[in-house]
Amino acid sequence: MRYKAIFFDRDGTLTYNNPDKIRWRDDIITSWSGKALGVTANESLFVDDTRNEAEGARKLGFTSFWLDRTCKPADDPWTIYDLNALVKFAENL
């Protein structure tokens, strides 16, 4: 599968641990892909530096990675430690 769009959340501050804004986040992510760029969630990669945001995008159908800046080892295929890992993922499709 080839991806048509990559979305990055810059800081995670909008909805991080804020349940009142989760639905708003989901609506925004969906509209970014479907309406603004004309791509589906399946055609998009999403990268965020908070686990909750990355998991939320994955539930919406995005291929989504958590950019873990602590670099603590994790047994999770959706955790990356730098953007080089994202490039490697895309190259191996």
PDB file of N, CA, C and O in Angstrom:
ATOM      1  N   MET A   1       0.839  -1.188   0.000  1.00  0.00           N
ATOM      2  CA  MET A   1       0.000   0.000   0.000  1.00  0.00           C
ATOM      3  C   MET A   1       0.877   1.242   0.000  1.00  0.00           C
ATOM      4  O   MET A   1       1.847   1.329   0.753  1.00  0.00           O
ATOM      5  N   ARG A   2       0.545   2.157  -0.810  1.00  0.00           N
ATOM      6  CA  ARG A   2       1.241   3.438  -0.830  1.00  0.00           C
ATOM      7  C   ARG A   2       0.407   4.460  -0.063  1.00  0.00           C
ATOM      8  O   ARG A   2      -0.816   4.516  -0.189  1.00  0.00           O
ATOM      9  N   TYR A   3       1.097   5.256   0.726  1.00  0.00           N
ATOM     10  CA  TYR A   3       0.420   6.291   1.502  1.00  0.00           C
ATOM     11  C   TYR A   3       0.458   7.601   0.741  1.00  0.00           C
ATOM     12  O   TYR A   3       1.448   7.924   0.085  1.00  0.00           O
ATOM     13  N   LYS A   4      -0.630   8.351   0.837  1.00  0.00           N
ATOM     14  CA  LYS A   4      -0.739   9.614   0.123  1.00  0.00           C
ATOM     15  C   LYS A   4      -0.491  10.818   1.024  1.00  0.00           C
ATOM     16  O   LYS A   4      -0.236  11.919   0.535  1.00  0.00           O
ATOM     17  N   ALA A   5      -0.565  10.614   2.343  1.00  0.00           N
ATOM     18  CA  ALA A   5      -0.410  11.745   3.254  1.00  0.00           C
ATOM     19  C   ALA A   5       0.214  11.279   4.566  1.00  0.00           C
ATOM     20  O   ALA A   5       0.011  10.146   5.003  1.00  0.00           O
ATOM     21  N   ILE A   6       0.968  12.168   5.175  1.00  0.00           N
ATOM     22  CA  ILE A   6       1.524  11.926   6.508  1.00  0.00           C
ATOM     23  C   ILE A   6       1.105  13.110   7.369  1.00  0.00           C
ATOM     24  O   ILE A   6       1.295  14.266   6.990  1.00  0.00           O
ATOM     25  N   PHE A   7       0.533  12.809   8.528  1.00  0.00           N
ATOM     26  CA  PHE A   7       0.100  13.842   9.456  1.00  0.00           C
ATOM     27  C   PHE A   7       0.962  13.777  10.714  1.00  0.00           C
ATOM     28  O   PHE A   7       1.185  12.700  11.268  1.00  0.00           O
ATOM     29  N   PHE A   8       1.441  14.928  11.156  1.00  0.00           N
ATOM     30  CA  PHE A   8       2.223  15.031  12.376  1.00  0.00           C
ATOM     31  C   PHE A   8       1.491  15.938  13.345  1.00  0.00           C
ATOM     32  O   PHE A   8       1.035  17.016  12.966  1.00  0.00           O
ATOM     33  N   ASP A   9       1.377  15.513  14.587  1.00  0.00           N
ATOM     34  CA  ASP A   9       0.891  16.413  15.622  1.00  0.00           C
ATOM     35  C   ASP A   9       2.119  17.069  16.221  1.00  0.00           C
ATOM     36  O   ASP A   9       3.070  16.384  16.597  1.00  0.00           O
ATOM     37  N   ARG A  10       2.107  18.364  16.312  1.00  0.00           N
ATOM     38  CA  ARG A  10       3.313  19.067  16.719  1.00  0.00           C
ATOM     39  C   ARG A  10       3.627  18.934  18.197  1.00  0.00           C
ATOM     40  O   ARG A  10       4.795  18.800  18.563  1.00  0.00           O
ATOM     41  N   ASP A  11       2.624  18.967  19.050  1.00  0.00           N
ATOM     42  CA  ASP A  11       2.962  18.945  20.471  1.00  0.00           C
ATOM     43  C   ASP A  11       2.011  18.136  21.346  1.00  0.00           C
ATOM     44  O   ASP A  11       2.329  17.891  22.510  1.00  0.00           O
ATOM     45  N   GLY A  12       0.880  17.720  20.844  1.00  0.00           N
ATOM     46  CA  GLY A  12      -0.035  16.888  21.619  1.00  0.00           C
ATOM     47  C   GLY A  12      -0.791  17.622  22.701  1.00  0.00           C
ATOM     48  O   GLY A  12      -1.471  16.990  23.510  1.00  0.00           O
ATOM     49  N   THR A  13      -0.693  18.935  22.740  1.00  0.00           N
ATOM     50  CA  THR A  13      -1.296  19.661  23.851  1.00  0.00           C
ATOM     51  C   THR A  13      -2.800  19.844  23.728  1.00  0.00           C
ATOM     52  O   THR A  13      -3.463  20.125  24.726  1.00  0.00           O
ATOM     53  N   LEU A  14      -3.352  19.693  22.538  1.00  0.00           N
ATOM     54  CA  LEU A  14      -4.778  19.969  22.380  1.00  0.00           C
ATOM     55  C   LEU A  14      -5.658  18.971  23.104  1.00  0.00           C
ATOM     56  O   LEU A  14      -6.660  19.363  23.703  1.00  0.00           O
ATOM     57  N   THR A  15      -5.318  17.707  23.066  1.00  0.00           N
ATOM     58  CA  THR A  15      -6.203  16.714  23.662  1.00  0.00           C
ATOM     59  C   THR A  15      -5.504  15.788  24.637  1.00  0.00           C
ATOM     60  O   THR A  15      -6.139  14.870  25.158  1.00  0.00           O
ATOM     61  N   TYR A  16      -4.247  15.985  24.901  1.00  0.00           N
ATOM     62  CA  TYR A  16      -3.509  15.085  25.780  1.00  0.00           C
ATOM     63  C   TYR A  16      -4.194  14.976  27.141  1.00  0.00           C
ATOM     64  O   TYR A  16      -4.305  15.957  27.877  1.00  0.00           O
ATOM     65  N   ASN A  17      -4.645  13.775  27.457  1.00  0.00           N
ATOM     66  CA  ASN A  17      -5.317  13.484  28.733  1.00  0.00           C
ATOM     67  C   ASN A  17      -6.505  14.397  29.004  1.00  0.00           C
ATOM     68  O   ASN A  17      -6.789  14.715  30.159  1.00  0.00           O
ATOM     69  N   ASN A  18      -7.194  14.817  27.964  1.00  0.00           N
ATOM     70  CA  ASN A  18      -8.361  15.677  28.138  1.00  0.00           C
ATOM     71  C   ASN A  18      -9.559  15.017  27.450  1.00  0.00           C
ATOM     72  O   ASN A  18      -9.785  15.227  26.258  1.00  0.00           O
ATOM     73  N   PRO A  19     -10.330  14.214  28.205  1.00  0.00           N
ATOM     74  CA  PRO A  19     -11.423  13.458  27.588  1.00  0.00           C
ATOM     75  C   PRO A  19     -12.478  14.329  26.922  1.00  0.00           C
ATOM     76  O   PRO A  19     -13.165  13.864  26.012  1.00  0.00           O
ATOM     77  N   ASP A  20     -12.624  15.577  27.349  1.00  0.00           N
ATOM     78  CA  ASP A  20     -13.625  16.452  26.739  1.00  0.00           C
ATOM     79  C   ASP A  20     -13.303  16.795  25.293  1.00  0.00           C
ATOM     80  O   ASP A  20     -14.190  17.181  24.533  1.00  0.00           O
ATOM     81  N   LYS A  21     -12.035  16.657  24.908  1.00  0.00           N
ATOM     82  CA  LYS A  21     -11.642  17.041  23.560  1.00  0.00           C
ATOM     83  C   LYS A  21     -11.365  15.854  22.642  1.00  0.00           C
ATOM     84  O   LYS A  21     -10.966  16.049  21.494  1.00  0.00           O
ATOM     85  N   ILE A  22     -11.566  14.638  23.119  1.00  0.00           N
ATOM     86  CA  ILE A  22     -11.269  13.461  22.303  1.00  0.00           C
ATOM     87  C   ILE A  22     -12.128  13.439  21.040  1.00  0.00           C
ATOM     88  O   ILE A  22     -11.609  13.196  19.951  1.00  0.00           O
ATOM     89  N   ARG A  23     -13.422  13.688  21.167  1.00  0.00           N
ATOM     90  CA  ARG A  23     -14.291  13.664  19.986  1.00  0.00           C
ATOM     91  C   ARG A  23     -13.896  14.753  19.013  1.00  0.00           C
ATOM     92  O   ARG A  23     -13.884  14.528  17.803  1.00  0.00           O
ATOM     93  N   TRP A  24     -13.572  15.933  19.524  1.00  0.00           N
ATOM     94  CA  TRP A  24     -13.121  17.029  18.668  1.00  0.00           C
ATOM     95  C   TRP A  24     -11.871  16.610  17.895  1.00  0.00           C
ATOM     96  O   TRP A  24     -11.763  16.876  16.698  1.00  0.00           O
ATOM     97  N   ARG A  25     -10.927  15.955  18.575  1.00  0.00           N
ATOM     98  CA  ARG A  25      -9.708  15.481  17.925  1.00  0.00           C
ATOM     99  C   ARG A  25     -10.033  14.511  16.800  1.00  0.00           C
ATOM    100  O   ARG A  25      -9.492  14.629  15.701  1.00  0.00           O
ATOM    101  N   ASP A  26     -10.908  13.556  17.066  1.00  0.00           N
ATOM    102  CA  ASP A  26     -11.263  12.560  16.064  1.00  0.00           C
ATOM    103  C   ASP A  26     -11.901  13.215  14.845  1.00  0.00           C
ATOM    104  O   ASP A  26     -11.613  12.832  13.711  1.00  0.00           O
ATOM    105  N   ASP A  27     -12.765  14.201  15.072  1.00  0.00           N
ATOM    106  CA  ASP A  27     -13.406  14.907  13.956  1.00  0.00           C
ATOM    107  C   ASP A  27     -12.381  15.668  13.126  1.00  0.00           C
ATOM    108  O   ASP A  27     -12.454  15.676  11.898  1.00  0.00           O
ATOM    109  N   ILE A  28     -11.433  16.305  13.791  1.00  0.00           N
ATOM    110  CA  ILE A  28     -10.412  17.083  13.086  1.00  0.00           C
ATOM    111  C   ILE A  28      -9.528  16.166  12.252  1.00  0.00           C
ATOM    112  O   ILE A  28      -9.265  16.456  11.085  1.00  0.00           O
ATOM    113  N   ILE A  29      -9.066  15.062  12.835  1.00  0.00           N
ATOM    114  CA  ILE A  29      -8.195  14.140  12.100  1.00  0.00           C
ATOM    115  C   ILE A  29      -8.927  13.595  10.884  1.00  0.00           C
ATOM    116  O   ILE A  29      -8.355  13.520   9.796  1.00  0.00           O
ATOM    117  N   THR A  30     -10.176  13.216  11.059  1.00  0.00           N
ATOM    118  CA  THR A  30     -10.950  12.675   9.950  1.00  0.00           C
ATOM    119  C   THR A  30     -11.140  13.718   8.853  1.00  0.00           C
ATOM    120  O   THR A  30     -11.034  13.398   7.669  1.00  0.00           O
ATOM    121  N   SER A  31     -11.418  14.951   9.235  1.00  0.00           N
ATOM    122  CA  SER A  31     -11.638  15.976   8.212  1.00  0.00           C
ATOM    123  C   SER A  31     -10.333  16.356   7.522  1.00  0.00           C
ATOM    124  O   SER A  31     -10.346  16.686   6.336  1.00  0.00           O
ATOM    125  N   TRP A  32      -9.204  16.317   8.233  1.00  0.00           N
ATOM    126  CA  TRP A  32      -7.912  16.585   7.577  1.00  0.00           C
ATOM    127  C   TRP A  32      -7.717  15.636   6.416  1.00  0.00           C
ATOM    128  O   TRP A  32      -7.352  16.043   5.313  1.00  0.00           O
ATOM    129  N   SER A  33      -7.964  14.367   6.680  1.00  0.00           N
ATOM    130  CA  SER A  33      -7.682  13.380   5.640  1.00  0.00           C
ATOM    131  C   SER A  33      -8.767  13.367   4.572  1.00  0.00           C
ATOM    132  O   SER A  33      -8.468  13.465   3.382  1.00  0.00           O
ATOM    133  N   GLY A  34     -10.012  13.247   4.986  1.00  0.00           N
ATOM    134  CA  GLY A  34     -11.084  13.046   4.013  1.00  0.00           C
ATOM    135  C   GLY A  34     -11.484  14.281   3.242  1.00  0.00           C
ATOM    136  O   GLY A  34     -11.674  14.222   2.027  1.00  0.00           O
ATOM    137  N   LYS A  35     -11.613  15.392   3.928  1.00  0.00           N
ATOM    138  CA  LYS A  35     -12.141  16.582   3.273  1.00  0.00           C
ATOM    139  C   LYS A  35     -11.033  17.479   2.731  1.00  0.00           C
ATOM    140  O   LYS A  35     -11.095  17.919   1.583  1.00  0.00           O
ATOM    141  N   ALA A  36     -10.037  17.748   3.539  1.00  0.00           N
ATOM    142  CA  ALA A  36      -9.026  18.721   3.131  1.00  0.00           C
ATOM    143  C   ALA A  36      -8.104  18.179   2.056  1.00  0.00           C
ATOM    144  O   ALA A  36      -7.773  18.894   1.110  1.00  0.00           O
ATOM    145  N   LEU A  37      -7.686  16.936   2.185  1.00  0.00           N
ATOM    146  CA  LEU A  37      -6.703  16.405   1.257  1.00  0.00           C
ATOM    147  C   LEU A  37      -7.256  15.355   0.305  1.00  0.00           C
ATOM    148  O   LEU A  37      -6.575  14.954  -0.638  1.00  0.00           O
ATOM    149  N   GLY A  38      -8.460  14.915   0.538  1.00  0.00           N
ATOM    150  CA  GLY A  38      -9.053  13.931  -0.352  1.00  0.00           C
ATOM    151  C   GLY A  38      -8.438  12.554  -0.249  1.00  0.00           C
ATOM    152  O   GLY A  38      -8.431  11.812  -1.231  1.00  0.00           O
ATOM    153  N   VAL A  39      -7.928  12.195   0.903  1.00  0.00           N
ATOM    154  CA  VAL A  39      -7.390  10.855   1.115  1.00  0.00           C
ATOM    155  C   VAL A  39      -8.136  10.209   2.277  1.00  0.00           C
ATOM    156  O   VAL A  39      -8.684  10.896   3.139  1.00  0.00           O
ATOM    157  N   THR A  40      -8.148   8.891   2.286  1.00  0.00           N
ATOM    158  CA  THR A  40      -8.805   8.174   3.374  1.00  0.00           C
ATOM    159  C   THR A  40      -7.812   7.926   4.509  1.00  0.00           C
ATOM    160  O   THR A  40      -6.606   8.108   4.346  1.00  0.00           O
ATOM    161  N   ALA A  41      -8.336   7.513   5.651  1.00  0.00           N
ATOM    162  CA  ALA A  41      -7.463   7.164   6.771  1.00  0.00           C
ATOM    163  C   ALA A  41      -6.518   6.041   6.378  1.00  0.00           C
ATOM    164  O   ALA A  41      -5.360   6.035   6.794  1.00  0.00           O
ATOM    165  N   ASN A  42      -6.994   5.095   5.587  1.00  0.00           N
ATOM    166  CA  ASN A  42      -6.153   3.971   5.150  1.00  0.00           C
ATOM    167  C   ASN A  42      -4.998   4.411   4.269  1.00  0.00           C
ATOM    168  O   ASN A  42      -4.011   3.688   4.137  1.00  0.00           O
ATOM    169  N   GLU A  43      -5.104   5.575   3.672  1.00  0.00           N
ATOM    170  CA  GLU A  43      -4.063   6.091   2.790  1.00  0.00           C
ATOM    171  C   GLU A  43      -3.125   7.054   3.507  1.00  0.00           C
ATOM    172  O   GLU A  43      -2.298   7.709   2.872  1.00  0.00           O
ATOM    173  N   SER A  44      -3.254   7.142   4.841  1.00  0.00           N
ATOM    174  CA  SER A  44      -2.528   8.152   5.602  1.00  0.00           C
ATOM    175  C   SER A  44      -1.698   7.529   6.714  1.00  0.00           C
ATOM    176  O   SER A  44      -2.072   6.510   7.295  1.00  0.00           O
ATOM    177  N   LEU A  45      -0.571   8.155   6.995  1.00  0.00           N
ATOM    178  CA  LEU A  45       0.234   7.840   8.177  1.00  0.00           C
ATOM    179  C   LEU A  45       0.027   8.972   9.169  1.00  0.00           C
ATOM    180  O   LEU A  45      -0.107  10.132   8.777  1.00  0.00           O
ATOM    181  N   PHE A  46       0.000   8.637  10.450  1.00  0.00           N
ATOM    182  CA  PHE A  46      -0.146   9.643  11.493  1.00  0.00           C
ATOM    183  C   PHE A  46       0.954   9.417  12.509  1.00  0.00           C
ATOM    184  O   PHE A  46       1.192   8.283  12.924  1.00  0.00           O
ATOM    185  N   VAL A  47       1.628  10.482  12.917  1.00  0.00           N
ATOM    186  CA  VAL A  47       2.700  10.395  13.908  1.00  0.00           C
ATOM    187  C   VAL A  47       2.410  11.410  15.000  1.00  0.00           C
ATOM    188  O   VAL A  47       2.121  12.574  14.722  1.00  0.00           O
ATOM    189  N   ASP A  48       2.490  10.961  16.239  1.00  0.00           N
ATOM    190  CA  ASP A  48       2.246  11.852  17.369  1.00  0.00           C
ATOM    191  C   ASP A  48       3.228  11.543  18.481  1.00  0.00           C
ATOM    192  O   ASP A  48       3.707  10.416  18.602  1.00  0.00           O
ATOM    193  N   ASP A  49       3.525  12.545  19.292  1.00  0.00           N
ATOM    194  CA  ASP A  49       4.451  12.322  20.390  1.00  0.00           C
ATOM    195  C   ASP A  49       3.745  12.020  21.713  1.00  0.00           C
ATOM    196  O   ASP A  49       4.371  12.038  22.772  1.00  0.00           O
ATOM    197  N   THR A  50       2.450  11.744  21.649  1.00  0.00           N
ATOM    198  CA  THR A  50       1.739  11.229  22.821  1.00  0.00           C
ATOM    199  C   THR A  50       1.041   9.932  22.424  1.00  0.00           C
ATOM    200  O   THR A  50       0.433   9.840  21.358  1.00  0.00           O
ATOM    201  N   ARG A  51       1.137   8.948  23.285  1.00  0.00           N
ATOM    202  CA  ARG A  51       0.589   7.630  22.987  1.00  0.00           C
ATOM    203  C   ARG A  51      -0.918   7.680  22.767  1.00  0.00           C
ATOM    204  O   ARG A  51      -1.426   7.041  21.845  1.00  0.00           O
ATOM    205  N   ASN A  52      -1.644   8.434  23.604  1.00  0.00           N
ATOM    206  CA  ASN A  52      -3.102   8.503  23.480  1.00  0.00           C
ATOM    207  C   ASN A  52      -3.536   9.028  22.117  1.00  0.00           C
ATOM    208  O   ASN A  52      -4.499   8.528  21.534  1.00  0.00           O
ATOM    209  N   GLU A  53      -2.835  10.027  21.612  1.00  0.00           N
ATOM    210  CA  GLU A  53      -3.178  10.592  20.313  1.00  0.00           C
ATOM    211  C   GLU A  53      -2.925   9.582  19.198  1.00  0.00           C
ATOM    212  O   GLU A  53      -3.750   9.425  18.299  1.00  0.00           O
ATOM    213  N   ALA A  54      -1.789   8.902  19.258  1.00  0.00           N
ATOM    214  CA  ALA A  54      -1.460   7.911  18.230  1.00  0.00           C
ATOM    215  C   ALA A  54      -2.466   6.766  18.245  1.00  0.00           C
ATOM    216  O   ALA A  54      -2.904   6.310  17.189  1.00  0.00           O
ATOM    217  N   GLU A  55      -2.829   6.305  19.424  1.00  0.00           N
ATOM    218  CA  GLU A  55      -3.810   5.223  19.521  1.00  0.00           C
ATOM    219  C   GLU A  55      -5.179   5.680  19.029  1.00  0.00           C
ATOM    220  O   GLU A  55      -5.897   4.905  18.398  1.00  0.00           O
ATOM    221  N   GLY A  56      -5.548   6.921  19.308  1.00  0.00           N
ATOM    222  CA  GLY A  56      -6.827   7.450  18.843  1.00  0.00           C
ATOM    223  C   GLY A  56      -6.903   7.488  17.328  1.00  0.00           C
ATOM    224  O   GLY A  56      -7.926   7.136  16.742  1.00  0.00           O
ATOM    225  N   ALA A  57      -5.822   7.914  16.698  1.00  0.00           N
ATOM    226  CA  ALA A  57      -5.795   7.933  15.229  1.00  0.00           C
ATOM    227  C   ALA A  57      -5.861   6.516  14.672  1.00  0.00           C
ATOM    228  O   ALA A  57      -6.506   6.283  13.650  1.00  0.00           O
ATOM    229  N   ARG A  58      -5.200   5.567  15.333  1.00  0.00           N
ATOM    230  CA  ARG A  58      -5.234   4.171  14.876  1.00  0.00           C
ATOM    231  C   ARG A  58      -6.653   3.624  14.943  1.00  0.00           C
ATOM    232  O   ARG A  58      -7.066   2.866  14.066  1.00  0.00           O
ATOM    233  N   LYS A  59      -7.401   3.999  15.972  1.00  0.00           N
ATOM    234  CA  LYS A  59      -8.790   3.548  16.089  1.00  0.00           C
ATOM    235  C   LYS A  59      -9.661   4.101  14.964  1.00  0.00           C
ATOM    236  O   LYS A  59     -10.695   3.525  14.628  1.00  0.00           O
ATOM    237  N   LEU A  60      -9.235   5.221  14.387  1.00  0.00           N
ATOM    238  CA  LEU A  60      -9.968   5.820  13.269  1.00  0.00           C
ATOM    239  C   LEU A  60      -9.552   5.229  11.928  1.00  0.00           C
ATOM    240  O   LEU A  60     -10.084   5.617  10.888  1.00  0.00           O
ATOM    241  N   GLY A  61      -8.600   4.289  11.944  1.00  0.00           N
ATOM    242  CA  GLY A  61      -8.200   3.620  10.715  1.00  0.00           C
ATOM    243  C   GLY A  61      -6.880   4.068  10.123  1.00  0.00           C
ATOM    244  O   GLY A  61      -6.485   3.585   9.062  1.00  0.00           O
ATOM    245  N   PHE A  62      -6.191   4.981  10.789  1.00  0.00           N
ATOM    246  CA  PHE A  62      -4.893   5.434  10.310  1.00  0.00           C
ATOM    247  C   PHE A  62      -3.816   4.429  10.685  1.00  0.00           C
ATOM    248  O   PHE A  62      -3.931   3.747  11.704  1.00  0.00           O
ATOM    249  N   THR A  63      -2.774   4.330   9.876  1.00  0.00           N
ATOM    250  CA  THR A  63      -1.545   3.696  10.322  1.00  0.00           C
ATOM    251  C   THR A  63      -0.868   4.763  11.160  1.00  0.00           C
ATOM    252  O   THR A  63      -0.485   5.813  10.645  1.00  0.00           O
ATOM    253  N   SER A  64      -0.721   4.498  12.440  1.00  0.00           N
ATOM    254  CA  SER A  64      -0.330   5.560  13.356  1.00  0.00           C
ATOM    255  C   SER A  64       0.811   5.112  14.257  1.00  0.00           C
ATOM    256  O   SER A  64       0.809   3.999  14.781  1.00  0.00           O
ATOM    257  N   PHE A  65       1.786   6.000  14.427  1.00  0.00           N
ATOM    258  CA  PHE A  65       2.954   5.712  15.252  1.00  0.00           C
ATOM    259  C   PHE A  65       3.051   6.696  16.403  1.00  0.00           C
ATOM    260  O   PHE A  65       2.742   7.880  16.264  1.00  0.00           O
ATOM    261  N   TRP A  66       3.488   6.178  17.544  1.00  0.00           N
ATOM    262  CA  TRP A  66       3.821   7.021  18.686  1.00  0.00           C
ATOM    263  C   TRP A  66       5.312   7.297  18.613  1.00  0.00           C
ATOM    264  O   TRP A  66       6.117   6.365  18.614  1.00  0.00           O
ATOM    265  N   LEU A  67       5.687   8.563  18.549  1.00  0.00           N
ATOM    266  CA  LEU A  67       7.085   8.968  18.561  1.00  0.00           C
ATOM    267  C   LEU A  67       7.493   9.140  20.017  1.00  0.00           C
ATOM    268  O   LEU A  67       7.227  10.173  20.632  1.00  0.00           O
ATOM    269  N   ASP A  68       8.144   8.112  20.561  1.00  0.00           N
ATOM    270  CA  ASP A  68       8.545   8.088  21.973  1.00  0.00           C
ATOM    271  C   ASP A  68       9.925   8.714  22.103  1.00  0.00           C
ATOM    272  O   ASP A  68      10.930   8.112  21.726  1.00  0.00           O
ATOM    273  N   ARG A  69       9.964   9.911  22.631  1.00  0.00           N
ATOM    274  CA  ARG A  69      11.224  10.635  22.745  1.00  0.00           C
ATOM    275  C   ARG A  69      12.062  10.189  23.944  1.00  0.00           C
ATOM    276  O   ARG A  69      13.207  10.617  24.089  1.00  0.00           O
ATOM    277  N   THR A  70      11.505   9.333  24.806  1.00  0.00           N
ATOM    278  CA  THR A  70      12.290   8.835  25.934  1.00  0.00           C
ATOM    279  C   THR A  70      13.232   7.720  25.506  1.00  0.00           C
ATOM    280  O   THR A  70      14.209   7.426  26.195  1.00  0.00           O
ATOM    281  N   CYS A  71      12.937   7.103  24.373  1.00  0.00           N
ATOM    282  CA  CYS A  71      13.749   6.011  23.815  1.00  0.00           C
ATOM    283  C   CYS A  71      13.847   4.801  24.736  1.00  0.00           C
ATOM    284  O   CYS A  71      14.817   4.046  24.668  1.00  0.00           O
ATOM    285  N   LYS A  72      12.858   4.613  25.591  1.00  0.00           N
ATOM    286  CA  LYS A  72      12.818   3.411  26.424  1.00  0.00           C
ATOM    287  C   LYS A  72      12.355   2.249  25.556  1.00  0.00           C
ATOM    288  O   LYS A  72      11.379   2.388  24.818  1.00  0.00           O
ATOM    289  N   PRO A  73      13.028   1.116  25.627  1.00  0.00           N
ATOM    290  CA  PRO A  73      12.642  -0.025  24.789  1.00  0.00           C
ATOM    291  C   PRO A  73      11.175  -0.407  25.006  1.00  0.00           C
ATOM    292  O   PRO A  73      10.698  -0.475  26.138  1.00  0.00           O
ATOM    293  N   ALA A  74      10.480  -0.653  23.911  1.00  0.00           N
ATOM    294  CA  ALA A  74       9.070  -1.043  23.975  1.00  0.00           C
ATOM    295  C   ALA A  74       8.839  -2.186  23.007  1.00  0.00           C
ATOM    296  O   ALA A  74       9.400  -2.211  21.912  1.00  0.00           O
ATOM    297  N   ASP A  75       8.016  -3.123  23.415  1.00  0.00           N
ATOM    298  CA  ASP A  75       7.659  -4.235  22.545  1.00  0.00           C
ATOM    299  C   ASP A  75       6.339  -3.888  21.855  1.00  0.00           C
ATOM    300  O   ASP A  75       5.303  -4.504  22.103  1.00  0.00           O
ATOM    301  N   ASP A  76       6.412  -2.893  20.993  1.00  0.00           N
ATOM    302  CA  ASP A  76       5.223  -2.367  20.338  1.00  0.00           C
ATOM    303  C   ASP A  76       5.608  -1.961  18.918  1.00  0.00           C
ATOM    304  O   ASP A  76       6.469  -1.099  18.744  1.00  0.00           O
ATOM    305  N   PRO A  77       4.996  -2.558  17.909  1.00  0.00           N
ATOM    306  CA  PRO A  77       5.370  -2.218  16.529  1.00  0.00           C
ATOM    307  C   PRO A  77       4.972  -0.804  16.124  1.00  0.00           C
ATOM    308  O   PRO A  77       5.409  -0.322  15.079  1.00  0.00           O
ATOM    309  N   TRP A  78       4.160  -0.136  16.922  1.00  0.00           N
ATOM    310  CA  TRP A  78       3.691   1.204  16.578  1.00  0.00           C
ATOM    311  C   TRP A  78       4.428   2.296  17.337  1.00  0.00           C
ATOM    312  O   TRP A  78       4.024   3.458  17.299  1.00  0.00           O
ATOM    313  N   THR A  79       5.505   1.934  18.027  1.00  0.00           N
ATOM    314  CA  THR A  79       6.332   2.907  18.728  1.00  0.00           C
ATOM    315  C   THR A  79       7.621   3.109  17.947  1.00  0.00           C
ATOM    316  O   THR A  79       8.319   2.150  17.618  1.00  0.00           O
ATOM    317  N   ILE A  80       7.925   4.362  17.656  1.00  0.00           N
ATOM    318  CA  ILE A  80       9.192   4.687  17.006  1.00  0.00           C
ATOM    319  C   ILE A  80       9.935   5.693  17.879  1.00  0.00           C
ATOM    320  O   ILE A  80       9.336   6.364  18.719  1.00  0.00           O
ATOM    321  N   TYR A  81      11.236   5.789  17.670  1.00  0.00           N
ATOM    322  CA  TYR A  81      12.064   6.652  18.512  1.00  0.00           C
ATOM    323  C   TYR A  81      12.645   7.834  17.751  1.00  0.00           C
ATOM    324  O   TYR A  81      13.139   8.782  18.360  1.00  0.00           O
ATOM    325  N   ASP A  82      12.590   7.784  16.444  1.00  0.00           N
ATOM    326  CA  ASP A  82      12.985   8.907  15.607  1.00  0.00           C
ATOM    327  C   ASP A  82      12.301   8.752  14.252  1.00  0.00           C
ATOM    328  O   ASP A  82      11.736   7.700  13.952  1.00  0.00           O
ATOM    329  N   LEU A  83      12.353   9.776  13.455  1.00  0.00           N
ATOM    330  CA  LEU A  83      11.635   9.742  12.185  1.00  0.00           C
ATOM    331  C   LEU A  83      12.317   8.856  11.147  1.00  0.00           C
ATOM    332  O   LEU A  83      11.714   8.537  10.122  1.00  0.00           O
ATOM    333  N   ASN A  84      13.555   8.455  11.393  1.00  0.00           N
ATOM    334  CA  ASN A  84      14.207   7.491  10.501  1.00  0.00           C
ATOM    335  C   ASN A  84      13.433   6.182  10.470  1.00  0.00           C
ATOM    336  O   ASN A  84      13.372   5.526   9.430  1.00  0.00           O
ATOM    337  N   ALA A  85      12.845   5.797  11.589  1.00  0.00           N
ATOM    338  CA  ALA A  85      12.053   4.565  11.643  1.00  0.00           C
ATOM    339  C   ALA A  85      10.816   4.677  10.745  1.00  0.00           C
ATOM    340  O   ALA A  85      10.391   3.690  10.145  1.00  0.00           O
ATOM    341  N   LEU A  86      10.252   5.859  10.656  1.00  0.00           N
ATOM    342  CA  LEU A  86       9.102   6.067   9.780  1.00  0.00           C
ATOM    343  C   LEU A  86       9.509   5.919   8.312  1.00  0.00           C
ATOM    344  O   LEU A  86       8.778   5.335   7.512  1.00  0.00           O
ATOM    345  N   VAL A  87      10.675   6.450   7.972  1.00  0.00           N
ATOM    346  CA  VAL A  87      11.180   6.319   6.612  1.00  0.00           C
ATOM    347  C   VAL A  87      11.417   4.834   6.290  1.00  0.00           C
ATOM    348  O   VAL A  87      11.061   4.368   5.207  1.00  0.00           O
ATOM    349  N   LYS A  88      12.011   4.104   7.221  1.00  0.00           N
ATOM    350  CA  LYS A  88      12.252   2.676   7.008  1.00  0.00           C
ATOM    351  C   LYS A  88      10.940   1.921   6.814  1.00  0.00           C
ATOM    352  O   LYS A  88      10.852   1.038   5.961  1.00  0.00           O
ATOM    353  N   PHE A  89       9.927   2.263   7.598  1.00  0.00           N
ATOM    354  CA  PHE A  89       8.615   1.633   7.446  1.00  0.00           C
ATOM    355  C   PHE A  89       8.079   1.868   6.045  1.00  0.00           C
ATOM    356  O   PHE A  89       7.646   0.926   5.382  1.00  0.00           O
ATOM    357  N   ALA A  90       8.104   3.110   5.589  1.00  0.00           N
ATOM    358  CA  ALA A  90       7.566   3.461   4.286  1.00  0.00           C
ATOM    359  C   ALA A  90       8.362   2.799   3.158  1.00  0.00           C
ATOM    360  O   ALA A  90       7.784   2.407   2.145  1.00  0.00           O
ATOM    361  N   GLU A  91       9.658   2.675   3.321  1.00  0.00           N
ATOM    362  CA  GLU A  91      10.489   2.065   2.290  1.00  0.00           C
ATOM    363  C   GLU A  91      10.249   0.564   2.158  1.00  0.00           C
ATOM    364  O   GLU A  91      10.463  -0.010   1.090  1.00  0.00           O
ATOM    365  N   ASN A  92       9.809  -0.067   3.236  1.00  0.00           N
ATOM    366  CA  ASN A  92       9.609  -1.523   3.231  1.00  0.00           C
ATOM    367  C   ASN A  92       8.214  -1.941   2.836  1.00  0.00           C
ATOM    368  O   ASN A  92       7.867  -3.113   2.985  1.00  0.00           O
ATOM    369  N   LEU A  93       7.417  -1.048   2.349  1.00  0.00           N
ATOM    370  CA  LEU A  93       6.052  -1.405   1.940  1.00  0.00           C
ATOM    371  C   LEU A  93       6.061  -2.198   0.650  1.00  0.00           C
ATOM    372  O   LEU A  93       5.003  -2.584   0.155  1.00  0.00           O
TER     373      LEU A  93
END
